[in-house]
Amino acid sequence: MKKFFLLLPLLAMTFVACDDDDDNVSYPPTWKGFEVSPTTRPLAGDTIRVTARQDQKGHNIEATTYTWVLACVVTDSKDFFTRDSIIQISKKTNYDGHANGSDDPYVKFTIPAEAAGRATISFTARYSYYSDGIQVQDGRTYDQSSSYGGSIASTSSTLYGGATGSVAINIMPRQ
């Protein structure tokens, strides 16, 4: 019995040492790409939903800001001059701390009524970490032959991480 009590502290240290080191690091998600719905060829005036699909969730992330930008060309119906239209939407959340914070980020855009042609949707994510981040240069894990469009790449450093990406769509004029 005396030997057991002598081994007890050693056994306790063994279990503590086996604690998962993954809890002590932060890292951004990896990505599959973008999903645009209801279609990648929407009509001018339609509302679309763009979702950045995660392949693997990030870890130990707190404050998160997602910024989405829709850039397209609009033709004025009166004088037929064209101009660039840029719509920007930012969302803030707590990635690991709140319900739905780590869900796939998405945005809804209403396409300008007089838009037509190629449009680009850009995505930027900025993550603040709870703990030391691992170094990541490229967080892409998606297959180019998948049903997802565009590309998204993650980066990470000691204190923060991020991701950038874009997808192109063709806007059809409303007849």
Contacts in CASP RR format, 6 or more apart in sequence:
PFRMAT RR
TARGET T0000
AUTHOR 0000-0000-0000
METHOD contacts of the structure
MODEL  1
MKKFFLLLPLLAMTFVACDDDDDNVSYPPTWKGFEVSPTTRPLAGDTIRV
TARQDQKGHNIEATTYTWVLACVVTDSKDFFTRDSIIQISKKTNYDGHAN
GSDDPYVKFTIPAEAAGRATISFTARYSYYSDGIQVQDGRTYDQSSSYGG
SIASTSSTLYGGATGSVAINIMPRQ
22 59 0 8 1.000
23 60 0 8 1.000
24 131 0 8 1.000
24 132 0 8 1.000
25 59 0 8 1.000
25 60 0 8 1.000
25 131 0 8 1.000
25 132 0 8 1.000
25 133 0 8 1.000
25 134 0 8 1.000
26 58 0 8 1.000
26 59 0 8 1.000
26 60 0 8 1.000
26 61 0 8 1.000
26 127 0 8 1.000
26 129 0 8 1.000
26 130 0 8 1.000
26 131 0 8 1.000
26 132 0 8 1.000
26 133 0 8 1.000
26 134 0 8 1.000
26 156 0 8 1.000
27 58 0 8 1.000
27 59 0 8 1.000
27 60 0 8 1.000
27 133 0 8 1.000
27 134 0 8 1.000
27 136 0 8 1.000
27 156 0 8 1.000
28 58 0 8 1.000
28 61 0 8 1.000
28 125 0 8 1.000
28 127 0 8 1.000
28 136 0 8 1.000
28 139 0 8 1.000
28 154 0 8 1.000
28 155 0 8 1.000
28 156 0 8 1.000
28 161 0 8 1.000
28 162 0 8 1.000
28 163 0 8 1.000
29 54 0 8 1.000
29 55 0 8 1.000
29 56 0 8 1.000
29 57 0 8 1.000
29 58 0 8 1.000
29 102 0 8 1.000
29 154 0 8 1.000
29 163 0 8 1.000
30 54 0 8 1.000
30 55 0 8 1.000
30 56 0 8 1.000
30 139 0 8 1.000
30 140 0 8 1.000
30 141 0 8 1.000
30 154 0 8 1.000
31 52 0 8 1.000
31 53 0 8 1.000
31 54 0 8 1.000
31 55 0 8 1.000
31 139 0 8 1.000
31 140 0 8 1.000
31 141 0 8 1.000
31 142 0 8 1.000
31 152 0 8 1.000
31 153 0 8 1.000
31 154 0 8 1.000
31 163 0 8 1.000
32 53 0 8 1.000
32 54 0 8 1.000
32 55 0 8 1.000
32 141 0 8 1.000
32 142 0 8 1.000
32 146 0 8 1.000
32 148 0 8 1.000
33 52 0 8 1.000
33 53 0 8 1.000
33 142 0 8 1.000
33 146 0 8 1.000
33 148 0 8 1.000
33 149 0 8 1.000
33 150 0 8 1.000
33 151 0 8 1.000
33 152 0 8 1.000
33 167 0 8 1.000
34 50 0 8 1.000
34 51 0 8 1.000
34 52 0 8 1.000
34 53 0 8 1.000
34 121 0 8 1.000
34 123 0 8 1.000
34 148 0 8 1.000
34 149 0 8 1.000
34 150 0 8 1.000
34 152 0 8 1.000
34 165 0 8 1.000
34 167 0 8 1.000
35 50 0 8 1.000
35 51 0 8 1.000
35 53 0 8 1.000
35 147 0 8 1.000
35 148 0 8 1.000
35 149 0 8 1.000
36 42 0 8 1.000
36 48 0 8 1.000
36 49 0 8 1.000
36 50 0 8 1.000
36 51 0 8 1.000
36 121 0 8 1.000
36 149 0 8 1.000
36 167 0 8 1.000
36 169 0 8 1.000
37 48 0 8 1.000
37 49 0 8 1.000
37 51 0 8 1.000
38 46 0 8 1.000
38 48 0 8 1.000
38 49 0 8 1.000
39 48 0 8 1.000
40 149 0 8 1.000
40 169 0 8 1.000
40 170 0 8 1.000
41 169 0 8 1.000
41 170 0 8 1.000
41 171 0 8 1.000
41 172 0 8 1.000
42 48 0 8 1.000
42 111 0 8 1.000
42 169 0 8 1.000
42 171 0 8 1.000
42 172 0 8 1.000
43 111 0 8 1.000
43 171 0 8 1.000
43 172 0 8 1.000
43 173 0 8 1.000
43 174 0 8 1.000
44 111 0 8 1.000
44 112 0 8 1.000
44 113 0 8 1.000
44 114 0 8 1.000
44 115 0 8 1.000
44 116 0 8 1.000
44 171 0 8 1.000
44 172 0 8 1.000
44 173 0 8 1.000
44 174 0 8 1.000
45 110 0 8 1.000
45 111 0 8 1.000
45 112 0 8 1.000
45 113 0 8 1.000
45 115 0 8 1.000
45 174 0 8 1.000
46 110 0 8 1.000
46 111 0 8 1.000
47 108 0 8 1.000
47 109 0 8 1.000
47 110 0 8 1.000
47 111 0 8 1.000
48 108 0 8 1.000
48 109 0 8 1.000
48 111 0 8 1.000
48 169 0 8 1.000
49 106 0 8 1.000
49 107 0 8 1.000
49 108 0 8 1.000
50 68 0 8 1.000
50 106 0 8 1.000
50 107 0 8 1.000
50 108 0 8 1.000
50 109 0 8 1.000
50 121 0 8 1.000
50 123 0 8 1.000
50 167 0 8 1.000
51 104 0 8 1.000
51 105 0 8 1.000
51 106 0 8 1.000
52 66 0 8 1.000
52 104 0 8 1.000
52 105 0 8 1.000
52 106 0 8 1.000
52 123 0 8 1.000
52 125 0 8 1.000
52 152 0 8 1.000
52 163 0 8 1.000
52 165 0 8 1.000
53 104 0 8 1.000
53 148 0 8 1.000
54 104 0 8 1.000
55 141 0 8 1.000
55 142 0 8 1.000
56 141 0 8 1.000
57 102 0 8 1.000
58 95 0 8 1.000
58 102 0 8 1.000
59 96 0 8 1.000
60 96 0 8 1.000
60 129 0 8 1.000
60 130 0 8 1.000
60 131 0 8 1.000
60 133 0 8 1.000
61 95 0 8 1.000
61 96 0 8 1.000
61 102 0 8 1.000
61 127 0 8 1.000
61 128 0 8 1.000
61 129 0 8 1.000
61 130 0 8 1.000
62 94 0 8 1.000
62 95 0 8 1.000
62 96 0 8 1.000
62 97 0 8 1.000
62 127 0 8 1.000
62 128 0 8 1.000
62 129 0 8 1.000
62 130 0 8 1.000
63 92 0 8 1.000
63 94 0 8 1.000
63 95 0 8 1.000
63 127 0 8 1.000
63 128 0 8 1.000
64 92 0 8 1.000
64 93 0 8 1.000
64 94 0 8 1.000
64 95 0 8 1.000
64 101 0 8 1.000
64 125 0 8 1.000
64 126 0 8 1.000
64 127 0 8 1.000
64 128 0 8 1.000
65 90 0 8 1.000
65 91 0 8 1.000
65 92 0 8 1.000
65 125 0 8 1.000
65 126 0 8 1.000
66 90 0 8 1.000
66 91 0 8 1.000
66 92 0 8 1.000
66 93 0 8 1.000
66 105 0 8 1.000
66 107 0 8 1.000
66 123 0 8 1.000
66 124 0 8 1.000
66 125 0 8 1.000
67 88 0 8 1.000
67 89 0 8 1.000
67 90 0 8 1.000
67 91 0 8 1.000
67 123 0 8 1.000
67 124 0 8 1.000
67 125 0 8 1.000
67 126 0 8 1.000
68 88 0 8 1.000
68 89 0 8 1.000
68 90 0 8 1.000
68 91 0 8 1.000
68 107 0 8 1.000
68 109 0 8 1.000
68 121 0 8 1.000
68 122 0 8 1.000
68 123 0 8 1.000
69 86 0 8 1.000
69 87 0 8 1.000
69 88 0 8 1.000
69 89 0 8 1.000
69 120 0 8 1.000
69 121 0 8 1.000
69 122 0 8 1.000
70 85 0 8 1.000
70 86 0 8 1.000
70 87 0 8 1.000
70 109 0 8 1.000
70 111 0 8 1.000
70 119 0 8 1.000
70 120 0 8 1.000
70 121 0 8 1.000
71 84 0 8 1.000
71 85 0 8 1.000
71 86 0 8 1.000
71 119 0 8 1.000
71 120 0 8 1.000
71 121 0 8 1.000
71 122 0 8 1.000
72 84 0 8 1.000
72 85 0 8 1.000
72 111 0 8 1.000
72 112 0 8 1.000
72 115 0 8 1.000
72 117 0 8 1.000
72 118 0 8 1.000
72 119 0 8 1.000
72 120 0 8 1.000
72 171 0 8 1.000
73 82 0 8 1.000
73 83 0 8 1.000
73 84 0 8 1.000
73 85 0 8 1.000
73 115 0 8 1.000
73 116 0 8 1.000
73 117 0 8 1.000
73 118 0 8 1.000
73 119 0 8 1.000
74 82 0 8 1.000
74 83 0 8 1.000
74 84 0 8 1.000
74 85 0 8 1.000
74 112 0 8 1.000
74 114 0 8 1.000
74 115 0 8 1.000
75 81 0 8 1.000
75 82 0 8 1.000
75 114 0 8 1.000
75 116 0 8 1.000
76 82 0 8 1.000
76 83 0 8 1.000
76 114 0 8 1.000
77 114 0 8 1.000
85 112 0 8 1.000
85 115 0 8 1.000
87 109 0 8 1.000
87 112 0 8 1.000
89 107 0 8 1.000
89 109 0 8 1.000
91 105 0 8 1.000
91 107 0 8 1.000
93 100 0 8 1.000
93 101 0 8 1.000
94 101 0 8 1.000
95 101 0 8 1.000
95 102 0 8 1.000
95 127 0 8 1.000
96 102 0 8 1.000
96 130 0 8 1.000
105 123 0 8 1.000
105 125 0 8 1.000
109 121 0 8 1.000
111 119 0 8 1.000
111 171 0 8 1.000
113 174 0 8 1.000
115 171 0 8 1.000
116 171 0 8 1.000
116 172 0 8 1.000
116 173 0 8 1.000
117 170 0 8 1.000
117 171 0 8 1.000
117 172 0 8 1.000
117 173 0 8 1.000
118 168 0 8 1.000
118 169 0 8 1.000
118 170 0 8 1.000
118 171 0 8 1.000
119 168 0 8 1.000
119 169 0 8 1.000
119 170 0 8 1.000
119 171 0 8 1.000
120 166 0 8 1.000
120 167 0 8 1.000
120 168 0 8 1.000
120 169 0 8 1.000
121 166 0 8 1.000
121 167 0 8 1.000
121 168 0 8 1.000
121 169 0 8 1.000
122 164 0 8 1.000
122 165 0 8 1.000
122 166 0 8 1.000
123 152 0 8 1.000
123 163 0 8 1.000
123 164 0 8 1.000
123 165 0 8 1.000
123 166 0 8 1.000
124 162 0 8 1.000
124 163 0 8 1.000
124 164 0 8 1.000
124 165 0 8 1.000
125 154 0 8 1.000
125 162 0 8 1.000
125 163 0 8 1.000
125 164 0 8 1.000
126 160 0 8 1.000
126 161 0 8 1.000
126 162 0 8 1.000
127 160 0 8 1.000
127 161 0 8 1.000
127 162 0 8 1.000
128 159 0 8 1.000
128 160 0 8 1.000
129 158 0 8 1.000
129 159 0 8 1.000
129 160 0 8 1.000
129 161 0 8 1.000
132 158 0 8 1.000
132 159 0 8 1.000
133 156 0 8 1.000
133 157 0 8 1.000
133 158 0 8 1.000
133 159 0 8 1.000
133 161 0 8 1.000
134 156 0 8 1.000
135 156 0 8 1.000
135 157 0 8 1.000
136 154 0 8 1.000
136 155 0 8 1.000
136 156 0 8 1.000
136 161 0 8 1.000
137 155 0 8 1.000
138 153 0 8 1.000
138 154 0 8 1.000
138 155 0 8 1.000
139 152 0 8 1.000
139 153 0 8 1.000
139 154 0 8 1.000
139 155 0 8 1.000
139 163 0 8 1.000
140 151 0 8 1.000
140 152 0 8 1.000
140 153 0 8 1.000
140 154 0 8 1.000
142 148 0 8 1.000
142 151 0 8 1.000
142 152 0 8 1.000
149 167 0 8 1.000
150 165 0 8 1.000
150 166 0 8 1.000
150 167 0 8 1.000
150 168 0 8 1.000
151 165 0 8 1.000
151 166 0 8 1.000
151 167 0 8 1.000
152 163 0 8 1.000
152 164 0 8 1.000
152 165 0 8 1.000
153 163 0 8 1.000
153 164 0 8 1.000
153 165 0 8 1.000
154 161 0 8 1.000
154 162 0 8 1.000
154 163 0 8 1.000
155 161 0 8 1.000
155 162 0 8 1.000
155 163 0 8 1.000
156 162 0 8 1.000
END
